[in-house]
């Protein structure tokens, strides 16, 4: 998958094994693939088991660190890891076997962040005027049309050779590829449909794409 600014939950869920593992924490998406491959063992297993998932609930949203709790038997705060201790989390008891030469804990390592999890997805229909093919895409509400076009490349490898238009007052007008759907006057009306008790699946915004007669190289 190409690196993006924003990812959908479906994008995240596709990376769900030890050889290809992503997780998200407070909307930050981490690629842990190389970390896990370099540190296979019991401390990697809890992370492998949640590959492709959001694990924000493992962490304190204020401090950014692993959640802790008061150990009643010792009267000290210790990491709260109900799924098992994982990489870079210290053991509950002092031990000479605890190696701290890893540097920055992975959940604080900016180099592992590859983008952000969208705060909201939305769906849009793209109609190819040349071929009459219609594709329904799930996109991130924060994405520009250029970024949505990158997603559309999966369905049309020549997508860059098309002009994107929307229907406005009985005429099709070009859209600004550097702006989002909302900024192009294509609002997300799913909440309004929900309030009215209307199934949003019956209506999706439609974008018409017009071929420019200058196919890109494949």
Backbone torsions as a table, in degrees:
resi	resn	phi	psi	omega
1	UNK	NA	136.4	178.0
2	UNK	-67.0	147.6	178.9
3	UNK	-70.3	134.2	-177.2
4	UNK	-126.3	166.7	172.3
5	UNK	-76.0	-38.3	-177.2
6	UNK	-130.6	148.3	179.6
7	UNK	-128.4	147.8	173.6
8	UNK	-85.6	162.5	174.4
9	UNK	-57.4	-31.4	178.2
10	UNK	-68.1	-38.1	175.6
11	UNK	-59.3	-46.9	-178.8
12	UNK	-61.5	-45.6	-175.0
13	UNK	-64.8	-20.1	-179.4
14	UNK	-71.1	-16.7	-176.9
15	UNK	-107.0	78.5	-164.4
16	UNK	-127.5	32.5	177.9
17	UNK	-144.1	170.3	-174.8
18	UNK	-61.9	-29.9	-178.6
19	UNK	-87.2	-4.3	-179.6
20	UNK	-159.0	87.2	-170.0
21	UNK	-123.5	119.6	172.0
22	UNK	-118.8	148.6	170.4
23	UNK	-139.8	162.5	175.4
24	UNK	-125.0	145.5	177.9
25	UNK	-136.4	117.3	178.9
26	UNK	48.6	49.6	176.5
27	UNK	74.1	-1.2	174.8
28	UNK	-92.1	131.5	-179.7
29	UNK	-100.9	125.1	-178.1
30	UNK	-109.9	134.7	171.0
31	UNK	-98.6	107.5	-176.2
32	UNK	-101.3	11.4	-173.5
33	UNK	-55.6	-53.1	-177.5
34	UNK	-67.5	-37.2	178.7
35	UNK	-61.0	-45.6	-178.6
36	UNK	-67.1	-41.4	-179.8
37	UNK	-63.3	-30.8	-179.3
38	UNK	-85.6	-9.6	-174.9
39	UNK	-137.0	43.0	179.4
40	UNK	-63.4	139.4	-177.5
41	UNK	153.0	-173.3	-175.9
42	UNK	-60.8	-30.3	-179.1
43	UNK	-76.4	-17.3	177.1
44	UNK	-85.7	-23.6	-172.2
45	UNK	-60.4	-44.0	178.3
46	UNK	-58.3	-33.7	179.2
47	UNK	-74.1	-39.4	177.7
48	UNK	-61.1	-37.1	-177.8
49	UNK	-68.6	-20.4	178.9
50	UNK	-112.6	18.2	179.3
51	UNK	-55.6	134.8	179.9
52	UNK	83.3	11.5	-175.6
53	UNK	-123.3	164.9	172.4
54	UNK	-87.4	129.3	-179.2
55	UNK	-122.9	32.5	178.8
56	UNK	-56.4	-32.4	-177.4
57	UNK	-68.7	-9.1	175.0
58	UNK	-81.0	-14.0	-169.1
59	UNK	-124.6	153.6	177.3
60	UNK	-81.1	119.2	-176.3
61	UNK	-66.2	-22.2	-179.4
62	UNK	-83.8	-44.8	-175.7
63	UNK	-92.6	-23.5	-176.3
64	UNK	82.1	-3.7	-179.9
65	UNK	-93.5	174.8	177.4
66	UNK	-65.0	140.2	178.0
67	UNK	-60.7	148.8	179.2
68	UNK	-127.0	166.2	174.2
69	UNK	-145.6	160.8	-179.8
70	UNK	-82.5	118.0	176.4
71	UNK	-76.0	110.5	-175.3
72	UNK	-64.3	-27.0	-177.4
73	UNK	-76.0	-26.5	-177.4
74	UNK	-117.2	-12.7	178.6
75	UNK	69.9	28.3	178.3
76	UNK	-130.1	156.8	177.8
77	UNK	-84.9	135.1	-179.6
78	UNK	-132.5	157.9	179.4
79	UNK	-58.1	138.9	177.6
80	UNK	-96.6	104.6	-175.9
81	UNK	-131.4	72.3	-177.3
82	UNK	-63.5	-19.2	178.1
83	UNK	-91.5	2.3	-177.9
84	UNK	107.7	145.5	178.9
85	UNK	-61.8	139.3	-177.2
86	UNK	-125.2	175.8	-174.2
87	UNK	-47.5	131.2	174.7
88	UNK	76.1	4.3	173.8
89	UNK	-91.6	125.1	-178.0
90	UNK	-66.7	153.6	177.6
91	UNK	-70.0	157.3	-178.9
92	UNK	-67.4	-25.2	179.4
93	UNK	-115.8	142.1	176.3
94	UNK	-57.9	136.1	179.6
95	UNK	-153.2	143.6	179.4
96	UNK	-70.0	-15.2	-178.2
97	UNK	-79.9	-9.9	-178.6
98	UNK	-77.1	114.8	-176.7
99	UNK	-98.7	121.5	-177.1
100	UNK	-108.8	18.8	-176.6
101	UNK	-83.7	9.4	-179.8
102	UNK	-75.8	-12.2	179.4
103	UNK	83.9	-121.4	-178.4
104	UNK	-80.4	134.1	176.0
105	UNK	-59.1	142.4	-171.0
106	UNK	-58.5	-33.5	-177.7
107	UNK	-74.3	-7.8	175.1
108	UNK	-109.5	2.6	-175.4
109	UNK	-88.3	106.7	-178.3
110	UNK	-62.8	-25.6	-178.4
111	UNK	-67.9	-18.9	-179.2
112	UNK	-90.4	-9.0	-179.0
113	UNK	-83.0	124.3	-177.0
114	UNK	-109.7	-1.3	179.9
115	UNK	159.6	-166.0	-177.8
116	UNK	-122.8	147.0	173.4
117	UNK	-78.2	131.8	-178.3
118	UNK	-60.3	147.2	175.3
119	UNK	-80.6	-19.8	177.8
120	UNK	-160.9	133.3	174.1
121	UNK	-94.7	160.5	172.4
122	UNK	-148.1	161.7	-178.8
123	UNK	-112.9	148.5	-179.9
124	UNK	-145.3	139.6	175.8
125	UNK	-93.5	135.0	176.3
126	UNK	-117.1	120.6	-177.9
127	UNK	-107.1	119.1	176.3
128	UNK	-83.3	109.2	-176.1
129	UNK	-64.7	-29.5	-178.6
130	UNK	-71.6	-47.1	-174.2
131	UNK	-101.5	-10.8	-177.7
132	UNK	67.4	15.8	177.5
133	UNK	-82.0	138.0	178.0
134	UNK	-116.5	129.7	178.8
135	UNK	-124.2	138.3	178.2
136	UNK	-103.8	118.5	-177.3
137	UNK	-111.5	141.6	167.9
138	UNK	-97.0	121.9	-174.7
139	UNK	-127.9	169.7	176.5
140	UNK	-89.3	136.2	-177.5
141	UNK	-62.4	-23.0	-178.3
142	UNK	-85.2	-8.8	-173.8
143	UNK	-77.2	143.4	172.3
144	UNK	-77.9	168.8	177.1
145	UNK	-64.2	-30.7	175.7
146	UNK	-60.6	-41.6	179.9
147	UNK	-71.6	-35.5	175.7
148	UNK	-66.7	-37.7	176.9
149	UNK	-60.3	-37.7	176.9
150	UNK	-60.2	-38.7	176.5
151	UNK	-66.9	-38.0	-178.2
152	UNK	-67.8	-20.2	178.7
153	UNK	-57.2	-25.6	177.5
154	UNK	-62.0	-30.7	-178.1
155	UNK	-98.2	-24.8	-176.7
156	UNK	-146.6	100.9	-174.3
157	UNK	-68.2	-13.1	178.4
158	UNK	-102.4	24.8	-173.4
159	UNK	-57.3	-29.1	-179.0
160	UNK	-69.7	-12.6	-179.7
161	UNK	-95.8	19.3	-179.3
162	UNK	-120.7	147.1	171.6
163	UNK	-95.5	131.5	-177.3
164	UNK	-95.7	129.6	-177.0
165	UNK	-134.1	157.3	174.4
166	UNK	-127.4	157.1	178.4
167	UNK	-82.4	125.4	-178.3
168	UNK	-142.8	113.6	179.8
169	UNK	52.7	53.0	174.6
170	UNK	66.9	17.9	176.7
171	UNK	-140.7	147.6	177.8
172	UNK	-91.1	123.2	-176.6
173	UNK	-119.0	144.0	179.2
174	UNK	-62.6	148.8	179.0
175	UNK	-104.7	156.1	178.9
176	UNK	-86.4	110.9	-174.7
177	UNK	-68.0	-15.5	-179.8
178	UNK	-91.2	2.2	-179.9
179	UNK	-114.9	162.5	178.0
180	UNK	-78.0	174.2	175.9
181	UNK	-60.1	-46.2	179.0
182	UNK	-58.3	-44.9	-178.3
183	UNK	-67.7	-20.7	176.4
184	UNK	-90.8	10.2	179.5
185	UNK	77.6	25.6	175.8
186	UNK	-117.0	82.8	-173.9
187	UNK	-72.2	156.8	173.9
188	UNK	-87.4	107.7	-175.4
189	UNK	-101.3	15.3	-176.2
190	UNK	-61.4	-36.9	179.9
191	UNK	-67.4	-38.3	177.5
192	UNK	-64.9	-41.7	178.1
193	UNK	-62.2	-38.8	-179.9
194	UNK	-64.5	-43.0	179.2
195	UNK	-61.4	-35.2	-178.2
196	UNK	-85.6	-2.2	-179.9
197	UNK	73.1	23.5	-179.8
198	UNK	-99.5	132.4	179.2
199	UNK	-69.5	114.5	-177.2
200	UNK	-65.3	-16.9	179.6
201	UNK	-64.5	-16.2	179.7
202	UNK	-83.5	-8.8	-178.6
203	UNK	-147.4	126.4	172.4
204	UNK	-131.1	146.1	174.5
205	UNK	-57.7	146.2	-177.1
206	UNK	-118.8	131.8	172.6
207	UNK	-114.8	131.9	176.7
208	UNK	-102.0	131.0	179.6
209	UNK	-112.5	131.0	-174.8
210	UNK	-112.7	127.3	-178.8
211	UNK	-66.8	137.3	-175.3
212	UNK	-98.1	3.6	-180.0
213	UNK	67.1	24.4	177.5
214	UNK	-140.6	69.5	-176.6
215	UNK	-52.4	135.8	174.3
216	UNK	-74.1	159.9	178.8
217	UNK	-70.4	137.6	179.4
218	UNK	-100.0	NA	NA
